[in-house]
């Protein structure tokens, strides 16, 4: 982490400060550095972030970049967040995260997966925030957010997903998404820039779903053309079996950009005590050729898509209480989400798996939090 840490501080130094020079007391880089470091220590709101900076004395504040005997108040953080260019902040933080993914990629890594998913900021929405839904992209391997865009009211993620894709490095990546984003133009945008996709197919693509369904309803007649992989998991009083069957039989018959395989996932859950069971079946498509992505690999990719829920959305809600945050002015909700994503990404990068425990550790050793983002100073 040490050799990468200064890169983040360079990013924070490069963020445009739109405040007027007159009356400006605090450096923008220092304010953003304090924000990320405080979030590493588990602080959630801009008022608590301001309080955090006053807890450790003048030496600590000077290390962050503040002048002697000065410290920003909560109103300063509010005004700075409100005036930040959210698109610029997101673009530069996303490039920083992408750079770390590239630097840490193993030579044996065959497929680098990026997961797309949306999340509502429920607390901000209840308070009347005009923009309170965000579509994010997360790198599965490191659990780092690579980019996000806001979803305007009275629309949905389809309207902004192409903007998000434009901000991402797609070449050599596998992009996964839920059924809502299974759209021809999305598949086209991904493959035109050298990426691949794995998409779930449901009722919003009725013709495609019908074609895949009909094929797998007669799969016994085409056993030699279908590859199958099965997993079995036990836990929480139930047995869960997943069976993925994949084939290239629809190539040339289905008009979908760059499609190479279709697949069926059958999920059967059985309760140990009663023997009662339920079965779910979903279908999907991918631009990955069978020699690149076997049935086993496709099942891993589909299951891995929910990394974005487990490693990002859930952490932001449970550890950082994001859903109860009531900030609603301008783009403040989105700015704070970007900073939270950055703090979570740093912790993921250094191998922390329990983010709440990591925050407690850094709260006890705040100088360590500064070192992680590249702030010079002594670790205590």
C-alpha positions as CSV (number, residue, x, y, z in Angstrom):
1,X,0.0,0.0,0.0
2,X,2.8,2.4,0.8
3,X,4.0,2.8,-2.8
4,X,0.5,3.5,-4.0
5,X,-0.7,5.8,-1.1
6,X,0.8,9.1,-2.5
7,X,-1.2,8.6,-5.7
8,X,-4.5,9.3,-3.7
9,X,-3.1,12.5,-2.3
10,X,-2.1,13.6,-5.8
11,X,-5.7,13.0,-6.9
12,X,-7.0,15.1,-4.0
13,X,-4.5,17.8,-4.9
14,X,-5.8,17.8,-8.5
15,X,-9.5,18.3,-7.6
16,X,-10.7,21.8,-8.8
17,X,-11.4,24.2,-6.0
18,X,-14.4,26.3,-7.1
19,X,-14.5,28.5,-4.0
20,X,-13.7,32.2,-4.3
21,X,-10.2,33.1,-2.9
22,X,-11.6,35.7,-0.6
23,X,-12.5,34.3,2.8
24,X,-11.0,30.8,1.9
25,X,-9.2,29.7,5.0
26,X,-8.6,26.0,4.4
27,X,-6.9,24.1,1.6
28,X,-9.3,21.8,-0.4
29,X,-6.8,19.0,-0.4
30,X,-6.6,19.1,3.4
31,X,-10.4,19.0,3.7
32,X,-10.7,16.0,1.4
33,X,-7.8,14.2,3.1
34,X,-9.5,14.7,6.5
35,X,-12.8,13.5,5.0
36,X,-11.3,10.2,3.7
37,X,-9.2,9.6,6.9
38,X,-12.1,10.2,9.2
39,X,-14.2,7.8,7.2
40,X,-11.4,5.2,7.5
41,X,-11.9,5.7,11.2
42,X,-15.7,5.1,10.9
43,X,-17.0,8.6,11.0
44,X,-20.1,9.0,9.0
45,X,-21.4,12.6,8.7
46,X,-19.7,15.8,7.7
47,X,-20.4,17.2,11.2
48,X,-18.7,14.2,12.8
49,X,-15.8,14.4,10.3
50,X,-15.2,18.0,11.4
51,X,-15.3,16.9,15.1
52,X,-12.8,14.1,14.3
53,X,-10.2,16.6,13.1
54,X,-10.3,18.5,16.4
55,X,-9.5,15.4,18.5
56,X,-5.8,15.0,17.9
57,X,-4.1,18.3,18.3
58,X,-2.2,20.8,16.2
59,X,0.5,18.4,14.9
60,X,-2.2,16.2,13.5
61,X,-4.0,19.1,11.7
62,X,-0.7,20.4,10.3
63,X,0.0,16.9,8.9
64,X,-3.3,17.0,7.1
65,X,-2.3,20.4,5.6
66,X,-4.1,22.9,7.8
67,X,-2.5,26.1,9.1
68,X,-1.6,26.3,12.8
69,X,-4.5,26.7,15.2
70,X,-7.1,26.4,12.5
71,X,-9.6,23.6,11.9
72,X,-12.6,23.5,9.6
73,X,-16.1,23.5,11.1
74,X,-19.0,21.4,9.9
75,X,-20.3,24.3,7.8
76,X,-17.0,24.4,5.9
77,X,-17.4,20.7,5.0
78,X,-21.0,21.4,4.0
79,X,-20.0,24.2,1.7
80,X,-17.0,22.5,0.2
81,X,-19.0,19.3,-0.6
82,X,-21.9,21.4,-2.0
83,X,-19.6,23.2,-4.5
84,X,-17.5,20.3,-5.6
85,X,-17.7,19.2,-9.2
86,X,-19.1,15.7,-8.5
87,X,-18.4,14.4,-12.0
88,X,-14.7,15.5,-11.8
89,X,-14.3,14.0,-8.3
90,X,-15.8,10.7,-9.4
91,X,-13.8,10.6,-12.6
92,X,-10.4,11.2,-10.9
93,X,-11.1,8.8,-8.0
94,X,-12.3,6.2,-10.4
95,X,-9.0,6.6,-12.4
96,X,-7.0,6.2,-9.2
97,X,-8.9,3.0,-8.3
98,X,-8.5,1.6,-11.9
99,X,-4.8,2.3,-11.7
100,X,-4.5,0.3,-8.5
101,X,-6.4,-2.6,-10.2
102,X,-3.9,-2.6,-13.1
103,X,-0.9,-2.4,-10.8
104,X,-2.0,-5.3,-8.6
105,X,-3.3,-7.6,-11.4
106,X,-1.7,-11.0,-11.4
107,X,-0.3,-12.4,-14.6
108,X,-2.4,-15.5,-14.0
109,X,-5.6,-13.5,-13.7
110,X,-7.6,-14.5,-16.8
111,X,-10.8,-12.4,-16.4
112,X,-11.1,-9.1,-14.5
113,X,-14.7,-8.6,-13.5
114,X,-16.5,-5.3,-13.2
115,X,-20.0,-5.4,-11.6
116,X,-22.7,-2.8,-12.3
117,X,-25.6,-2.2,-9.9
118,X,-27.7,0.7,-8.6
119,X,-28.4,1.8,-5.1
120,X,-30.9,4.3,-3.6
121,X,-29.8,6.7,-0.8
122,X,-33.0,6.2,1.1
123,X,-32.5,8.7,3.9
124,X,-31.6,11.5,1.4
125,X,-34.6,10.5,-0.7
126,X,-36.9,10.8,2.3
127,X,-35.6,14.3,2.9
128,X,-36.4,15.4,-0.6
129,X,-33.0,15.1,-2.3
130,X,-33.5,15.6,-6.0
131,X,-30.9,13.0,-6.9
132,X,-30.8,10.0,-4.6
133,X,-30.1,7.0,-6.8
134,X,-26.7,6.0,-8.0
135,X,-25.5,3.5,-10.5
136,X,-22.0,2.1,-9.5
137,X,-19.3,0.0,-11.1
138,X,-17.2,-2.1,-8.7
139,X,-14.1,-4.2,-9.5
140,X,-14.7,-7.6,-8.0
141,X,-11.2,-8.7,-7.2
142,X,-10.2,-5.7,-5.0
143,X,-13.7,-4.6,-4.1
144,X,-13.0,-1.0,-5.2
145,X,-15.5,1.3,-6.8
146,X,-14.4,2.4,-10.3
147,X,-17.1,4.9,-11.0
148,X,-20.6,5.9,-10.4
149,X,-23.3,8.2,-12.0
150,X,-26.4,9.6,-10.6
151,X,-29.8,8.5,-11.9
152,X,-32.2,11.4,-12.3
153,X,-35.7,11.3,-10.9
154,X,-38.4,9.9,-13.1
155,X,-35.9,7.8,-15.1
156,X,-34.0,4.6,-14.5
157,X,-30.5,3.2,-14.8
158,X,-30.9,2.4,-18.5
159,X,-30.7,6.2,-19.2
160,X,-27.3,6.6,-17.6
161,X,-25.5,3.3,-18.0
162,X,-23.8,4.3,-21.2
163,X,-22.4,7.4,-19.5
164,X,-21.0,5.1,-16.8
165,X,-19.4,2.7,-19.3
166,X,-17.7,5.7,-21.1
167,X,-15.9,6.5,-17.9
168,X,-14.6,2.9,-17.4
169,X,-11.7,0.9,-18.9
170,X,-13.5,-1.9,-20.6
171,X,-10.8,-3.6,-22.6
172,X,-10.1,-7.1,-21.2
173,X,-12.8,-6.8,-18.6
174,X,-16.0,-8.8,-18.1
175,X,-18.9,-6.5,-17.3
176,X,-21.8,-8.0,-15.3
177,X,-25.2,-6.5,-14.6
178,X,-28.7,-7.4,-13.5
179,X,-31.6,-8.0,-16.0
180,X,-32.7,-4.3,-16.2
181,X,-29.4,-3.4,-18.0
182,X,-29.6,-6.4,-20.4
183,X,-30.0,-4.1,-23.4
184,X,-28.6,-4.3,-26.9
185,X,-26.9,-0.9,-26.8
186,X,-25.2,-1.9,-23.5
187,X,-23.8,-5.1,-25.0
188,X,-22.7,-3.2,-28.1
189,X,-20.9,-0.5,-26.1
190,X,-19.0,-3.1,-24.0
191,X,-17.8,-5.2,-26.9
192,X,-16.9,-2.3,-29.2
193,X,-14.4,-1.2,-26.6
194,X,-12.8,-4.6,-26.1
195,X,-14.8,-5.8,-23.2
196,X,-17.1,-8.8,-22.6
197,X,-20.4,-9.1,-20.9
198,X,-22.4,-11.6,-18.8
199,X,-26.1,-10.6,-18.6
200,X,-29.2,-12.1,-17.0
201,X,-32.2,-12.4,-19.3
202,X,-35.7,-11.9,-17.9
203,X,-39.0,-10.5,-19.1
204,X,-37.8,-7.2,-20.3
205,X,-36.3,-9.1,-23.3
206,X,-39.2,-11.4,-24.0
207,X,-38.0,-12.6,-27.5
208,X,-34.6,-13.5,-26.3
209,X,-35.9,-15.1,-23.1
210,X,-38.3,-17.2,-25.2
211,X,-35.6,-18.4,-27.5
212,X,-33.3,-19.5,-24.6
213,X,-36.2,-21.0,-22.7
214,X,-37.2,-23.1,-25.7
215,X,-33.7,-24.4,-26.2
216,X,-33.2,-25.5,-22.6
217,X,-36.7,-27.1,-22.4
218,X,-35.3,-29.6,-25.0
219,X,-31.8,-29.8,-23.6
220,X,-32.0,-33.6,-23.2
221,X,-32.0,-33.9,-27.0
222,X,-28.8,-31.8,-27.2
223,X,-26.7,-33.2,-24.3
224,X,-23.5,-33.3,-26.4
225,X,-23.8,-29.6,-27.2
226,X,-24.4,-28.5,-23.6
227,X,-21.8,-28.2,-20.9
228,X,-23.0,-28.4,-17.3
229,X,-21.4,-27.6,-13.9
230,X,-23.0,-28.2,-10.5
231,X,-22.2,-26.8,-7.0
232,X,-23.6,-27.9,-3.7
233,X,-23.5,-25.8,-0.5
234,X,-24.8,-26.4,3.0
235,X,-25.5,-23.9,5.7
236,X,-28.2,-22.1,7.8
237,X,-30.3,-25.3,7.8
238,X,-30.5,-25.8,4.1
239,X,-28.9,-27.4,1.1
240,X,-28.4,-25.3,-2.0
241,X,-27.6,-26.8,-5.4
242,X,-26.8,-24.7,-8.4
243,X,-26.6,-26.1,-11.9
244,X,-25.4,-24.0,-14.8
245,X,-25.8,-25.3,-18.3
246,X,-24.2,-23.4,-21.2
247,X,-24.2,-23.8,-25.0
248,X,-23.2,-22.1,-28.2
249,X,-26.1,-23.5,-30.1
250,X,-27.9,-20.2,-30.6
251,X,-24.9,-18.5,-32.3
252,X,-26.0,-17.2,-35.6
253,X,-29.7,-17.6,-34.8
254,X,-30.1,-15.0,-32.2
255,X,-29.6,-11.4,-33.1
256,X,-27.7,-10.0,-30.1
257,X,-24.4,-8.2,-30.3
258,X,-21.3,-10.5,-30.1
259,X,-23.2,-13.2,-28.2
260,X,-21.2,-16.4,-27.9
261,X,-23.1,-18.5,-25.3
262,X,-26.4,-18.7,-23.6
263,X,-26.9,-20.4,-20.2
264,X,-29.5,-21.6,-17.8
265,X,-29.0,-21.6,-14.0
266,X,-31.2,-23.9,-11.9
267,X,-31.1,-23.1,-8.2
268,X,-32.7,-25.7,-5.9
269,X,-32.9,-25.0,-2.1
270,X,-33.9,-27.7,0.3
271,X,-34.6,-27.3,4.0
272,X,-32.9,-30.0,6.0
273,X,-35.6,-30.3,8.7
274,X,-38.6,-30.6,6.5
275,X,-37.3,-31.7,3.1
276,X,-39.3,-28.9,1.5
277,X,-37.7,-27.4,-1.5
278,X,-38.0,-24.7,-4.1
279,X,-36.5,-24.3,-7.5
280,X,-35.6,-21.1,-9.4
281,X,-34.5,-20.9,-13.0
282,X,-32.8,-17.9,-14.7
283,X,-31.3,-17.5,-18.1
284,X,-28.4,-15.5,-19.4
285,X,-26.1,-14.6,-22.3
286,X,-22.4,-13.8,-22.7
287,X,-20.0,-12.7,-25.3
288,X,-17.3,-15.0,-23.8
289,X,-16.4,-17.9,-26.0
290,X,-16.7,-21.4,-24.4
291,X,-12.9,-21.9,-24.5
292,X,-12.5,-18.8,-22.4
293,X,-15.4,-19.2,-20.0
294,X,-16.5,-22.8,-19.2
295,X,-19.8,-23.5,-17.4
296,X,-17.8,-23.5,-14.1
297,X,-16.3,-20.1,-14.8
298,X,-19.7,-18.6,-15.9
299,X,-21.3,-19.8,-12.6
300,X,-18.4,-18.2,-10.7
301,X,-18.9,-14.9,-12.7
302,X,-22.7,-14.8,-12.1
303,X,-22.3,-15.5,-8.4
304,X,-19.4,-13.0,-8.2
305,X,-21.7,-10.2,-9.5
306,X,-23.2,-9.8,-6.0
307,X,-19.7,-8.7,-4.7
308,X,-21.0,-5.2,-5.3
309,X,-23.8,-5.8,-2.9
310,X,-21.7,-7.5,-0.2
311,X,-18.5,-5.5,-0.4
312,X,-20.0,-2.0,-1.2
313,X,-23.7,-1.4,-0.7
314,X,-24.1,-3.5,2.4
315,X,-21.0,-2.0,4.0
316,X,-22.1,1.6,3.2
317,X,-25.5,0.8,4.8
318,X,-24.5,-1.2,7.9
319,X,-21.1,0.3,8.8
320,X,-21.5,3.8,7.5
321,X,-25.3,4.0,8.0
322,X,-25.7,5.5,4.6
323,X,-29.4,4.7,4.3
324,X,-30.2,6.9,7.3
325,X,-28.1,9.8,6.2
326,X,-30.4,12.8,5.7
327,X,-28.1,15.1,3.7
328,X,-30.0,16.3,0.7
329,X,-28.5,19.6,-0.6
330,X,-27.2,19.6,-4.1
331,X,-24.7,16.9,-4.8
332,X,-23.6,16.4,-1.2
333,X,-25.1,12.9,-0.9
334,X,-23.1,11.8,-4.0
335,X,-19.9,13.5,-2.9
336,X,-20.1,11.7,0.5
337,X,-20.8,8.4,-1.3
338,X,-17.7,8.9,-3.4
339,X,-15.5,9.5,-0.4
340,X,-17.0,6.5,1.4
341,X,-16.2,4.4,-1.6
342,X,-12.7,5.6,-1.5
343,X,-12.2,4.8,2.2
344,X,-13.8,1.3,1.7
345,X,-11.6,0.7,-1.3
346,X,-8.4,1.5,0.7
347,X,-9.4,-0.9,3.4
348,X,-10.1,-3.6,0.8
349,X,-6.8,-3.0,-0.9
350,X,-4.8,-3.7,2.2
351,X,-6.7,-6.9,2.9
352,X,-9.3,-5.8,5.4
353,X,-12.3,-8.1,5.2
354,X,-14.3,-6.8,8.3
355,X,-14.7,-3.1,7.5
356,X,-16.3,-2.3,10.8
357,X,-13.4,-3.8,12.8
358,X,-10.9,-2.0,10.5
359,X,-12.6,1.3,11.3
360,X,-12.3,0.7,15.0
361,X,-8.6,-0.2,14.5
362,X,-7.9,3.0,12.6
363,X,-9.9,5.1,15.1
364,X,-7.6,3.9,17.8
365,X,-4.5,4.7,15.6
366,X,-5.5,7.7,13.5
367,X,-2.0,8.4,12.3
368,X,-2.2,5.0,10.5
369,X,-5.3,6.3,8.7
370,X,-3.2,9.3,7.5
371,X,-0.4,7.1,6.3
372,X,-2.8,5.0,4.3
373,X,-3.9,8.0,2.2
374,X,-0.3,9.3,1.8
375,X,-0.3,12.1,4.4
376,X,3.2,12.5,5.7
377,X,3.6,12.2,9.5
378,X,4.5,9.7,12.2
379,X,2.5,6.6,12.9
380,X,1.5,6.4,16.5
